[in-house]
């Protein structure tokens, strides 16, 4: 395989570990020292999603990204989620990160779809 072809293939592959790091760093940056406050939840979720999208697109990979964020106060209530995708398993991928502190949970999912 020629060097240019290998680079194109590498650029068009979803790298879960890179995405995982971006999600964790973004959540930490937005929520690290916060206690759950209902009036701020909308702003926090918007900030997490927007910053994740900005950092993912800055990677310069030929992907479309879908980012979701759920913020839940820690009260002992349960939360169950599921997702399903029909995609190219060679290039596309997803990563979900669960983050928590003493007052809340944050669950962020990223889906990367090669263009």
MOPAC internal coordinates of N, CA, C and O (Angstrom, degrees):
PM7 1SCF
backbone

  N    0.0000 0     0.00 0     0.00 0    0    0    0
  C    1.4480 1     0.00 0     0.00 0    1    0    0
  C    1.5266 1   108.24 1     0.00 0    2    1    0
  O    1.2310 1   120.59 1   -47.49 1    3    2    1
  N    1.3138 1   116.48 1   132.51 1    3    2    1
  C    1.4523 1   121.25 1   179.80 1    5    3    2
  C    1.5242 1   109.81 1   -67.48 1    6    5    3
  O    1.2310 1   120.73 1   -25.45 1    7    6    5
  N    1.3237 1   116.20 1   154.55 1    7    6    5
  C    1.4645 1   122.61 1  -178.59 1    9    7    6
  C    1.5345 1   111.50 1   -56.54 1   10    9    7
  O    1.2310 1   120.00 1   135.43 1   11   10    9
  N    1.3256 1   117.60 1   -44.57 1   11   10    9
  C    1.4667 1   121.19 1  -179.27 1   13   11   10
  C    1.5207 1   111.18 1   -64.47 1   14   13   11
  O    1.2310 1   119.89 1   140.63 1   15   14   13
  N    1.3417 1   117.82 1   -39.37 1   15   14   13
  C    1.4617 1   120.87 1   178.95 1   17   15   14
  C    1.5233 1   110.67 1   -66.13 1   18   17   15
  O    1.2310 1   120.36 1   138.63 1   19   18   17
  N    1.3230 1   116.91 1   -41.37 1   19   18   17
  C    1.4651 1   120.53 1   179.19 1   21   19   18
  C    1.5222 1   110.05 1   -62.77 1   22   21   19
  O    1.2310 1   119.71 1   138.73 1   23   22   21
  N    1.3261 1   118.15 1   -41.27 1   23   22   21
  C    1.4600 1   121.81 1   179.01 1   25   23   22
  C    1.5308 1   110.30 1   -62.88 1   26   25   23
  O    1.2310 1   120.12 1   137.47 1   27   26   25
  N    1.3441 1   117.38 1   -42.53 1   27   26   25
  C    1.4594 1   120.90 1   179.00 1   29   27   26
  C    1.5234 1   110.94 1   -61.56 1   30   29   27
  O    1.2310 1   120.31 1   137.55 1   31   30   29
  N    1.3370 1   117.00 1   -42.45 1   31   30   29
  C    1.4609 1   121.27 1   179.34 1   33   31   30
  C    1.5260 1   109.96 1   -65.16 1   34   33   31
  O    1.2310 1   119.63 1   135.26 1   35   34   33
  N    1.3305 1   118.30 1   -44.74 1   35   34   33
  C    1.4594 1   122.30 1   179.50 1   37   35   34
  C    1.5261 1   111.43 1   -60.99 1   38   37   35
  O    1.2310 1   120.43 1   139.96 1   39   38   37
  N    1.3294 1   116.78 1   -40.04 1   39   38   37
  C    1.4583 1   120.34 1  -179.34 1   41   39   38
  C    1.5175 1   112.18 1   -67.99 1   42   41   39
  O    1.2310 1   119.98 1   153.10 1   43   42   41
  N    1.3209 1   117.64 1   -26.90 1   43   42   41
  C    1.4632 1   121.90 1  -176.08 1   45   43   42
  C    1.5257 1   112.26 1   -98.17 1   46   45   43
  O    1.2310 1   119.99 1  -153.52 1   47   46   45
  N    1.3317 1   117.62 1    26.48 1   47   46   45
  C    1.4562 1   121.52 1   178.44 1   49   47   46
  C    1.5281 1   108.83 1  -119.51 1   50   49   47
  O    1.2310 1   120.79 1   -49.18 1   51   50   49
  N    1.3116 1   116.09 1   130.82 1   51   50   49
  C    1.4590 1   122.78 1   177.16 1   53   51   50
  C    1.5213 1   108.41 1   -71.57 1   54   53   51
  O    1.2310 1   120.13 1   -54.80 1   55   54   53
  N    1.3145 1   117.35 1   125.20 1   55   54   53
  C    1.4688 1   121.98 1  -178.09 1   57   55   54
  C    1.5332 1   108.13 1  -109.24 1   58   57   55
  O    1.2310 1   120.31 1   -82.29 1   59   58   57
  N    1.3368 1   117.02 1    97.71 1   59   58   57
  C    1.4676 1   120.98 1  -174.20 1   61   59   58
  C    1.5264 1   114.28 1   -55.52 1   62   61   59
  O    1.2310 1   119.57 1   141.29 1   63   62   61
  N    1.3340 1   118.44 1   -38.71 1   63   62   61
  C    1.4681 1   120.09 1  -178.28 1   65   63   62
  C    1.5239 1   111.72 1   -64.90 1   66   65   63
  O    1.2310 1   120.03 1   140.48 1   67   66   65
  N    1.3453 1   117.55 1   -39.52 1   67   66   65
  C    1.4677 1   120.80 1   177.22 1   69   67   66
  C    1.5202 1   110.40 1   -63.88 1   70   69   67
  O    1.2310 1   120.95 1   136.69 1   71   70   69
  N    1.3204 1   115.80 1   -43.31 1   71   70   69
  C    1.4617 1   120.87 1  -179.48 1   73   71   70
  C    1.5219 1   109.99 1   -66.49 1   74   73   71
  O    1.2310 1   120.01 1   138.95 1   75   74   73
  N    1.3100 1   117.58 1   -41.05 1   75   74   73
  C    1.4585 1   122.20 1   177.31 1   77   75   74
  C    1.5280 1   111.07 1   -56.52 1   78   77   75
  O    1.2310 1   120.42 1   134.48 1   79   78   77
  N    1.3226 1   116.80 1   -45.52 1   79   78   77
  C    1.4711 1   121.11 1   179.64 1   81   79   78
  C    1.5220 1   111.07 1   -63.08 1   82   81   79
  O    1.2310 1   120.33 1   137.86 1   83   82   81
  N    1.3262 1   116.98 1   -42.14 1   83   82   81
  C    1.4671 1   120.63 1   179.63 1   85   83   82
  C    1.5237 1   110.17 1   -62.58 1   86   85   83
  O    1.2310 1   120.22 1   135.42 1   87   86   85
  N    1.3166 1   117.19 1   -44.58 1   87   86   85
  C    1.4668 1   120.55 1  -179.76 1   89   87   86
  C    1.5251 1   110.33 1   -61.85 1   90   89   87
  O    1.2310 1   120.13 1   128.93 1   91   90   89
  N    1.3319 1   117.36 1   -51.07 1   91   90   89
  C    1.4739 1   120.82 1  -177.77 1   93   91   90
  C    1.5255 1   111.67 1   -59.99 1   94   93   91
  O    1.2310 1   120.21 1   134.10 1   95   94   93
  N    1.3208 1   117.21 1   -45.90 1   95   94   93
  C    1.4660 1   120.92 1  -179.72 1   97   95   94
  C    1.5190 1   111.14 1   -63.25 1   98   97   95
  O    1.2310 1   120.46 1   141.19 1   99   98   97
  N    1.3166 1   116.72 1   -38.81 1   99   98   97
  C    1.4619 1   120.64 1  -179.72 1  101   99   98
  C    1.5249 1   111.03 1   -67.31 1  102  101   99
  O    1.2310 1   120.40 1   132.66 1  103  102  101
  N    1.3194 1   116.84 1   -47.34 1  103  102  101
  C    1.4652 1   119.62 1   178.60 1  105  103  102
  C    1.5215 1   110.38 1   -60.25 1  106  105  103
  O    1.2310 1   120.15 1   133.99 1  107  106  105
  N    1.3253 1   117.31 1   -46.01 1  107  106  105
  C    1.4700 1   120.54 1   178.38 1  109  107  106
  C    1.5241 1   111.13 1   -57.08 1  110  109  107
  O    1.2310 1   120.63 1   136.72 1  111  110  109
  N    1.3295 1   116.41 1   -43.28 1  111  110  109
  C    1.4594 1   120.14 1  -178.88 1  113  111  110
  C    1.5125 1   113.62 1   -63.75 1  114  113  111
  O    1.2310 1   120.26 1   147.06 1  115  114  113
  N    1.3252 1   117.11 1   -32.94 1  115  114  113
  C    1.4640 1   120.86 1  -177.53 1  117  115  114
  C    1.5283 1   111.89 1   -89.70 1  118  117  115
  O    1.2310 1   119.49 1   139.56 1  119  118  117
  N    1.3307 1   118.57 1   -40.44 1  119  118  117
  C    1.4622 1   121.43 1  -168.78 1  121  119  118
  C    1.5204 1   116.28 1  -113.63 1  122  121  119
  O    1.2310 1   119.35 1   174.04 1  123  122  121
  N    1.3072 1   118.85 1    -5.96 1  123  122  121
  C    1.4651 1   121.94 1  -168.09 1  125  123  122
  C    1.5262 1   114.45 1   -46.94 1  126  125  123
  O    1.2310 1   119.39 1   129.65 1  127  126  125
  N    1.3050 1   118.77 1   -50.35 1  127  126  125
  C    1.4660 1   120.64 1  -174.99 1  129  127  126
  C    1.5200 1   112.86 1  -107.53 1  130  129  127
  O    1.2310 1   120.36 1  -155.48 1  131  130  129
  N    1.3237 1   116.91 1    24.52 1  131  130  129
  C    1.4592 1   120.98 1  -176.24 1  133  131  130
  C    1.5208 1   111.19 1  -100.34 1  134  133  131
  O    1.2310 1   121.21 1   -31.56 1  135  134  133
  N    1.3190 1   115.30 1   148.44 1  135  134  133
  C    1.4542 1   122.04 1   166.90 1  137  135  134
  C    1.5151 1   107.03 1  -104.06 1  138  137  135
  O    1.2310 1   120.35 1   -30.15 1  139  138  137
  N    1.3316 1   116.94 1   149.85 1  139  138  137
  C    1.4517 1   120.66 1  -177.95 1  141  139  138
  C    1.5222 1   110.11 1   -55.09 1  142  141  139
  O    1.2310 1   120.96 1   -49.81 1  143  142  141
  N    1.3202 1   115.78 1   130.19 1  143  142  141
  C    1.4628 1   122.51 1   177.01 1  145  143  142
  C    1.5251 1   107.38 1  -143.26 1  146  145  143
  O    1.2310 1   120.81 1   -72.14 1  147  146  145
  N    1.3231 1   116.06 1   107.86 1  147  146  145
  C    1.4618 1   120.85 1  -174.81 1  149  147  146
  C    1.5334 1   113.97 1   -49.38 1  150  149  147
  O    1.2310 1   119.04 1   137.34 1  151  150  149
  N    1.3356 1   119.44 1   -42.66 1  151  150  149
  C    1.4767 1   118.65 1  -178.92 1  153  151  150
  C    1.5382 1   113.88 1   -63.39 1  154  153  151
  O    1.2310 1   119.51 1   161.59 1  155  154  153
  N    1.3284 1   118.54 1   -18.41 1  155  154  153
  C    1.4639 1   122.07 1  -177.11 1  157  155  154
  C    1.5280 1   113.46 1   -99.55 1  158  157  155
  O    1.2310 1   119.92 1   172.87 1  159  158  157
  N    1.3238 1   117.76 1    -7.13 1  159  158  157
  C    1.4632 1   121.09 1  -174.43 1  161  159  158
  C    1.5242 1   111.77 1   -59.21 1  162  161  159
  O    1.2310 1   119.81 1   135.61 1  163  162  161
  N    1.3251 1   117.96 1   -44.39 1  163  162  161
  C    1.4671 1   121.01 1   179.37 1  165  163  162
  C    1.5200 1   112.35 1   -59.45 1  166  165  163
  O    1.2310 1   120.61 1   136.13 1  167  166  165
  N    1.3225 1   116.44 1   -43.87 1  167  166  165
  C    1.4677 1   120.24 1   179.24 1  169  167  166
  C    1.5221 1   111.04 1   -66.47 1  170  169  167
  O    1.2310 1   120.50 1   136.06 1  171  170  169
  N    1.3264 1   116.66 1   -43.94 1  171  170  169
  C    1.4612 1   120.21 1  -179.77 1  173  171  170
  C    1.5257 1   111.72 1   -61.60 1  174  173  171
  O    1.2310 1   120.01 1   133.21 1  175  174  173
  N    1.3336 1   117.59 1   -46.79 1  175  174  173
  C    1.4607 1   119.44 1  -179.31 1  177  175  174
  C    1.5226 1   111.00 1   -64.57 1  178  177  175
  O    1.2310 1   120.28 1   139.40 1  179  178  177
  N    1.3316 1   117.08 1   -40.60 1  179  178  177
  C    1.4718 1   119.87 1   176.41 1  181  179  178
  C    1.5244 1   111.24 1   -61.80 1  182  181  179
  O    1.2310 1   120.44 1   137.82 1  183  182  181
  N    1.3334 1   116.76 1   -42.18 1  183  182  181
  C    1.4703 1   120.62 1   179.84 1  185  183  182
  C    1.5283 1   111.42 1   -63.57 1  186  185  183
  O    1.2310 1   120.36 1   135.83 1  187  186  185
  N    1.3284 1   116.91 1   -44.17 1  187  186  185
  C    1.4674 1   120.38 1  -179.71 1  189  187  186
  C    1.5245 1   110.15 1   -61.98 1  190  189  187
  O    1.2310 1   120.47 1   131.71 1  191  190  189
  N    1.3277 1   116.70 1   -48.29 1  191  190  189
  C    1.4636 1   120.59 1  -178.08 1  193  191  190
  C    1.5252 1   111.11 1   -64.08 1  194  193  191
  O    1.2310 1   120.20 1   132.43 1  195  194  193
  N    1.3148 1   117.21 1   -47.57 1  195  194  193
  C    1.4715 1   120.68 1  -177.82 1  197  195  194
  C    1.5267 1   111.66 1   -63.65 1  198  197  195
  O    1.2310 1   120.25 1   137.66 1  199  198  197
  N    1.3269 1   117.13 1   -42.34 1  199  198  197
  C    1.4642 1   119.75 1  -179.39 1  201  199  198
  C    1.5305 1   111.39 1   -68.90 1  202  201  199
  O    1.2310 1   120.26 1   142.38 1  203  202  201
  N    1.3219 1   117.11 1   -37.62 1  203  202  201
  C    1.4767 1   119.64 1   176.52 1  205  203  202
  C    1.5212 1   110.04 1   -62.38 1  206  205  203
  O    1.2310 1   120.12 1   132.35 1  207  206  205
  N    1.3222 1   117.37 1   -47.65 1  207  206  205
  C    1.4634 1   120.52 1   180.00 1  209  207  206
  C    1.5218 1   110.42 1   -60.52 1  210  209  207
  O    1.2310 1   120.19 1   135.72 1  211  210  209
  N    1.3238 1   117.25 1   -44.28 1  211  210  209
  C    1.4734 1   120.81 1   179.97 1  213  211  210
  C    1.5328 1   111.06 1   -60.80 1  214  213  211
  O    1.2310 1   120.28 1   135.00 1  215  214  213
  N    1.3230 1   117.06 1   -45.00 1  215  214  213
  C    1.4683 1   120.20 1  -179.07 1  217  215  214
  C    1.5264 1   111.79 1   -69.79 1  218  217  215
  O    1.2310 1   120.07 1   142.54 1  219  218  217
  N    1.3174 1   117.46 1   -37.46 1  219  218  217
  C    1.4670 1   120.65 1   178.52 1  221  219  218
  C    1.5252 1   110.82 1   -66.07 1  222  221  219
  O    1.2310 1   119.79 1   134.60 1  223  222  221
  N    1.3080 1   118.01 1   -45.40 1  223  222  221
  C    1.4682 1   120.16 1   179.84 1  225  223  222
  C    1.5235 1   110.81 1   -67.08 1  226  225  223
  O    1.2310 1   120.01 1   152.22 1  227  226  225
  N    1.3270 1   117.58 1   -27.78 1  227  226  225
  C    1.4632 1   120.80 1   177.83 1  229  227  226
  C    1.5312 1   111.85 1   -67.01 1  230  229  227
  O    1.2310 1   119.90 1   162.92 1  231  230  229
  N    1.3294 1   117.79 1   -17.08 1  231  230  229
  C    1.4622 1   120.33 1   176.18 1  233  231  230
  C    1.5256 1   111.31 1   -65.99 1  234  233  231
  O    1.2310 1   120.52 1   159.51 1  235  234  233
  N    1.3387 1   116.62 1   -20.49 1  235  234  233
  C    1.4600 1   120.75 1   177.24 1  237  235  234
  C    1.5174 1   114.31 1    74.15 1  238  237  235
  O    1.2310 1   120.30 1  -159.28 1  239  238  237
  N    1.3250 1   117.03 1    20.72 1  239  238  237
  C    1.4661 1   120.04 1   179.33 1  241  239  238
  C    1.5282 1   109.76 1   -89.07 1  242  241  239
  O    1.2310 1   120.14 1   -29.17 1  243  242  241
  N    1.3346 1   117.35 1   150.83 1  243  242  241
  C    1.4704 1   120.87 1  -178.61 1  245  243  242
  C    1.5316 1   111.31 1   -79.09 1  246  245  243
  O    1.2310 1   120.95 1  -108.17 1  247  246  245
  N    1.3286 1   115.80 1    71.83 1  247  246  245
  C    1.4610 1   122.00 1  -177.71 1  249  247  246
  C    1.5147 1   111.48 1  -131.05 1  250  249  247
  O    1.2310 1   121.57 1   -27.88 1  251  250  249
  N    1.3273 1   114.59 1   152.12 1  251  250  249
  C    1.4514 1   121.98 1   162.37 1  253  251  250
  C    1.5232 1   105.08 1  -101.58 1  254  253  251
  O    1.2310 1   120.55 1   -40.98 1  255  254  253
  N    1.3221 1   116.55 1   139.02 1  255  254  253
  C    1.4551 1   120.66 1  -177.89 1  257  255  254
  C    1.5250 1   110.66 1  -118.40 1  258  257  255
  O    1.2310 1   121.19 1   -36.32 1  259  258  257
  N    1.3225 1   115.33 1   143.68 1  259  258  257
  C    1.4518 1   123.06 1   170.44 1  261  259  258
  C    1.5252 1   105.60 1  -121.25 1  262  261  259
  O    1.2310 1   120.58 1   -54.25 1  263  262  261
  N    1.3357 1   116.49 1   125.75 1  263  262  261
  C    1.4621 1   120.98 1  -178.81 1  265  263  262
  C    1.5233 1   108.54 1  -124.43 1  266  265  263
  O    1.2310 1   120.59 1   -50.39 1  267  266  265
  N    1.3244 1   116.48 1   129.61 1  267  266  265
  C    1.4638 1   121.23 1   175.41 1  269  267  266
  C    1.5208 1   109.17 1  -121.88 1  270  269  267
  O    1.2310 1   121.25 1   -29.02 1  271  270  269
  N    1.3246 1   115.21 1   150.98 1  271  270  269
  C    1.4639 1   120.81 1   179.29 1  273  271  270
  C    1.5242 1   108.71 1  -139.89 1  274  273  271
  O    1.2310 1   121.09 1   -51.53 1  275  274  273
  N    1.3305 1   115.52 1   128.47 1  275  274  273
  C    1.4562 1   122.28 1   174.69 1  277  275  274
  C    1.5164 1   106.92 1  -117.81 1  278  277  275
  O    1.2310 1   120.43 1   -51.30 1  279  278  277
  N    1.3157 1   116.78 1   128.70 1  279  278  277
  C    1.4574 1   121.93 1   177.30 1  281  279  278
  C    1.5209 1   106.72 1  -118.07 1  282  281  279
  O    1.2310 1   120.32 1   -52.31 1  283  282  281
  N    1.3240 1   116.99 1   127.69 1  283  282  281
  C    1.4542 1   122.11 1  -172.57 1  285  283  282
  C    1.5164 1   109.59 1  -134.28 1  286  285  283
  O    1.2310 1   120.96 1   -51.45 1  287  286  285
  N    1.3408 1   115.77 1   128.55 1  287  286  285
  C    1.4543 1   119.56 1   175.86 1  289  287  286
  C    1.5216 1   109.30 1   -67.96 1  290  289  287
  O    1.2310 1   120.80 1   -39.72 1  291  290  289
  N    1.3250 1   116.07 1   140.28 1  291  290  289
  C    1.4690 1   120.44 1   178.59 1  293  291  290
  C    1.5182 1   109.19 1   -77.69 1  294  293  291
  O    1.2310 1   121.25 1   -77.11 1  295  294  293
  N    1.3253 1   115.20 1   102.89 1  295  294  293
  C    1.4638 1   120.35 1   178.43 1  297  295  294
  C    1.5166 1   111.27 1  -129.41 1  298  297  295
  O    1.2310 1   119.82 1   178.70 1  299  298  297
  N    1.3095 1   117.94 1    -1.30 1  299  298  297
  C    1.4528 1   121.57 1  -176.91 1  301  299  298
  C    1.5177 1   112.45 1    95.38 1  302  301  299
  O    1.2310 1   119.95 1   176.19 1  303  302  301
  N    1.3238 1   117.69 1    -3.81 1  303  302  301
  C    1.4644 1   121.11 1   178.38 1  305  303  302
  C    1.5206 1   109.58 1   -71.59 1  306  305  303
  O    1.2310 1   121.10 1   -27.96 1  307  306  305
  N    1.3200 1   115.50 1   152.04 1  307  306  305
  C    1.4535 1   120.14 1   179.08 1  309  307  306
  C    1.5191 1   111.63 1   -90.04 1  310  309  307
  O    1.2310 1   120.97 1   -22.50 1  311  310  309
  N    1.3268 1   115.74 1   157.50 1  311  310  309
  C    1.4574 1   122.19 1   174.77 1  313  311  310
  C    1.5213 1   106.83 1  -143.91 1  314  313  311
  O    1.2310 1   120.95 1   -53.32 1  315  314  313
  N    1.3106 1   115.79 1   126.68 1  315  314  313
  C    1.4531 1   121.33 1   178.52 1  317  315  314
  C    1.5176 1   108.17 1  -124.61 1  318  317  315
  O    1.2310 1   120.12 1   -48.62 1  319  318  317
  N    1.3178 1   117.38 1   131.38 1  319  318  317
  C    1.4571 1   121.38 1   178.55 1  321  319  318
  C    1.5274 1   108.95 1  -134.25 1  322  321  319
  O    1.2310 1   121.60 1   -19.22 1  323  322  321
  N    1.3142 1   114.54 1   160.78 1  323  322  321
  C    1.4579 1   120.31 1   175.04 1  325  323  322
  C    1.5186 1   107.54 1  -152.15 1  326  325  323
  O    1.2310 1   121.03 1   -24.37 1  327  326  325
  N    1.3162 1   115.63 1   155.63 1  327  326  325
  C    1.4617 1   120.54 1   175.17 1  329  327  326
  C    1.5211 1   107.88 1  -147.82 1  330  329  327
  O    1.2310 1   121.78 1   -23.05 1  331  330  329
  N    1.3098 1   114.20 1   156.95 1  331  330  329
  C    1.4545 1   119.86 1   179.39 1  333  331  330
  C    1.5211 1   107.72 1  -146.30 1  334  333  331
  O    1.2310 1   120.72 1   -36.73 1  335  334  333
  N    1.3126 1   116.23 1   143.27 1  335  334  333
  C    1.4619 1   120.47 1  -179.24 1  337  335  334
  C    1.5194 1   109.80 1  -137.77 1  338  337  335
  O    1.2310 1   121.65 1   -31.58 1  339  338  337
  N    1.3016 1   114.45 1   148.42 1  339  338  337
  C    1.4543 1   121.44 1   171.78 1  341  339  338
  C    1.5120 1   105.65 1  -112.19 1  342  341  339
  O    1.2310 1   119.91 1   -69.07 1  343  342  341
  N    1.3316 1   117.78 1   110.93 1  343  342  341
  C    1.4448 1   120.87 1  -173.41 1  345  343  342
  C    1.5160 1   111.29 1  -154.47 1  346  345  343
  O    1.2310 1   121.51 1     3.52 1  347  346  345
  N    1.3202 1   114.71 1  -176.48 1  347  346  345
  C    1.4620 1   121.83 1   178.07 1  349  347  346
  C    1.5312 1   107.49 1   -87.92 1  350  349  347
  O    1.2310 1   120.28 1   -69.94 1  351  350  349
  N    1.3090 1   117.08 1   110.06 1  351  350  349
  C    1.4633 1   121.09 1  -176.46 1  353  351  350
  C    1.5263 1   113.21 1   -68.67 1  354  353  351
  O    1.2310 1   119.96 1   166.68 1  355  354  353
  N    1.3237 1   117.68 1   -13.32 1  355  354  353
  C    1.4668 1   121.18 1   177.85 1  357  355  354
  C    1.5259 1   112.39 1   -78.13 1  358  357  355
  O    1.2310 1   120.02 1   151.86 1  359  358  357
  N    1.3407 1   117.57 1   -28.14 1  359  358  357
  C    1.4616 1   120.28 1  -173.79 1  361  359  358
  C    1.5199 1   113.45 1  -122.65 1  362  361  359
  O    1.2310 1   120.08 1   142.60 1  363  362  361
  N    1.3260 1   117.45 1   -37.40 1  363  362  361
  C    1.4577 1   121.63 1  -173.76 1  365  363  362
  C    1.5248 1   110.70 1   -85.37 1  366  365  363
  O    1.2310 1   120.84 1   -16.26 1  367  366  365
  N    1.3344 1   116.01 1   163.74 1  367  366  365
  C    1.4532 1   118.64 1   178.61 1  369  367  366
  C    1.5046 1   112.44 1  -172.06 1  370  369  367
  O    1.2310 1   121.53 1    -2.32 1  371  370  369
  N    1.3128 1   114.68 1   177.68 1  371  370  369
  C    1.4616 1   120.56 1   177.47 1  373  371  370
  C    1.5239 1   109.04 1  -145.51 1  374  373  371
  O    1.2310 1   122.20 1   -18.61 1  375  374  373
  N    1.3114 1   113.39 1   161.39 1  375  374  373
  C    1.4615 1   120.18 1   176.83 1  377  375  374
  C    1.5188 1   107.03 1  -149.63 1  378  377  375
  O    1.2310 1   120.86 1   -45.90 1  379  378  377
  N    1.3313 1   115.97 1   134.10 1  379  378  377
  C    1.4605 1   121.94 1   175.47 1  381  379  378
  C    1.5150 1   108.45 1  -122.00 1  382  381  379
  O    1.2310 1   121.22 1   -45.17 1  383  382  381
  N    1.3303 1   115.28 1   134.83 1  383  382  381
  C    1.4675 1   121.55 1   179.74 1  385  383  382
  C    1.5243 1   108.15 1  -123.54 1  386  385  383
  O    1.2310 1   121.02 1   -49.76 1  387  386  385
  N    1.3153 1   115.65 1   130.24 1  387  386  385
  C    1.4631 1   121.57 1   173.60 1  389  387  386
  C    1.5174 1   108.14 1  -105.46 1  390  389  387
  O    1.2310 1   121.04 1   -54.25 1  391  390  389
  N    1.3106 1   115.61 1   125.75 1  391  390  389
  C    1.4615 1   122.77 1  -178.48 1  393  391  390
  C    1.5223 1   107.17 1  -122.98 1  394  393  391
  O    1.2310 1   120.16 1   -32.73 1  395  394  393
  N    1.3048 1   117.29 1   147.27 1  395  394  393
  C    1.4621 1   118.86 1   177.61 1  397  395  394
  C    1.5174 1   111.44 1  -149.78 1  398  397  395
  O    1.2310 1   121.80 1   -25.24 1  399  398  397
  N    1.3228 1   114.15 1   154.76 1  399  398  397
  C    1.4521 1   121.37 1   167.52 1  401  399  398
  C    1.5266 1   106.36 1  -132.84 1  402  401  399
  O    1.2310 1   119.50 1    14.92 1  403  402  401
  N    1.3111 1   118.56 1  -165.08 1  403  402  401
  C    1.4711 1   119.44 1  -173.59 1  405  403  402
  C    1.5240 1   113.73 1   -72.54 1  406  405  403
  O    1.2310 1   119.59 1   165.99 1  407  406  405
  N    1.3481 1   118.38 1   -14.01 1  407  406  405
  C    1.4666 1   119.68 1  -176.27 1  409  407  406
  C    1.5262 1   114.78 1  -120.17 1  410  409  407
  O    1.2310 1   119.14 1   170.36 1  411  410  409
  N    1.3428 1   119.25 1    -9.64 1  411  410  409
  C    1.4623 1   119.37 1  -176.28 1  413  411  410
  C    1.5193 1   112.63 1  -158.13 1  414  413  411
  O    1.2310 1   122.21 1   -17.05 1  415  414  413
  N    1.3315 1   113.37 1   162.95 1  415  414  413
  C    1.4630 1   123.33 1   171.80 1  417  415  414
  C    1.5146 1   107.77 1  -115.88 1  418  417  415
  O    1.2310 1   120.80 1   -34.03 1  419  418  417
  N    1.3148 1   116.08 1   145.97 1  419  418  417
  C    1.4561 1   121.71 1   173.44 1  421  419  418
  C    1.5295 1   106.72 1  -131.54 1  422  421  419
  O    1.2310 1   121.10 1   -53.40 1  423  422  421
  N    1.3236 1   115.50 1   126.60 1  423  422  421
  C    1.4641 1   121.08 1   179.64 1  425  423  422
  C    1.5265 1   107.73 1  -121.65 1  426  425  423
  O    1.2310 1   120.78 1   -61.76 1  427  426  425
  N    1.3241 1   116.11 1   118.24 1  427  426  425
  C    1.4560 1   121.49 1  -178.76 1  429  427  426
  C    1.5268 1   108.83 1  -118.62 1  430  429  427
  O    1.2310 1   121.13 1   -48.93 1  431  430  429
  N    1.3233 1   115.45 1   131.07 1  431  430  429
  C    1.4664 1   121.52 1   175.30 1  433  431  430
  C    1.5073 1   109.53 1  -119.35 1  434  433  431
  O    1.2310 1   121.00 1   -42.11 1  435  434  433
  N    1.3300 1   115.70 1   137.89 1  435  434  433
  C    1.4563 1   122.20 1   175.99 1  437  435  434
  C    1.5191 1   107.59 1  -124.04 1  438  437  435
  O    1.2310 1   121.30 1   -48.17 1  439  438  437
  N    1.3275 1   115.12 1   131.83 1  439  438  437
  C    1.4650 1   122.59 1   174.91 1  441  439  438
  C    1.5106 1   106.25 1  -116.28 1  442  441  439
  O    1.2310 1   120.44 1   -53.66 1  443  442  441
  N    1.3252 1   116.77 1   126.34 1  443  442  441
  C    1.4634 1   122.07 1   179.02 1  445  443  442
  C    1.5207 1   110.11 1  -114.25 1  446  445  443
  O    1.2310 1   120.67 1   -57.33 1  447  446  445
  N    1.3274 1   116.33 1   122.67 1  447  446  445
  C    1.4637 1   122.36 1  -176.99 1  449  447  446
  C    1.5178 1   109.17 1  -120.74 1  450  449  447
  O    1.2310 1   120.99 1   -63.46 1  451  450  449
  N    1.3349 1   115.72 1   116.54 1  451  450  449
  C    1.4669 1   120.40 1  -177.32 1  453  451  450
  C    1.5258 1   110.02 1   -63.61 1  454  453  451
  O    1.2310 1   121.31 1   -39.87 1  455  454  453
  N    1.3163 1   115.10 1   140.13 1  455  454  453
  C    1.4710 1   121.79 1   178.96 1  457  455  454
  C    1.5189 1   108.64 1   -86.91 1  458  457  455
  O    1.2310 1   120.10 1   180.00 1  459  458  457

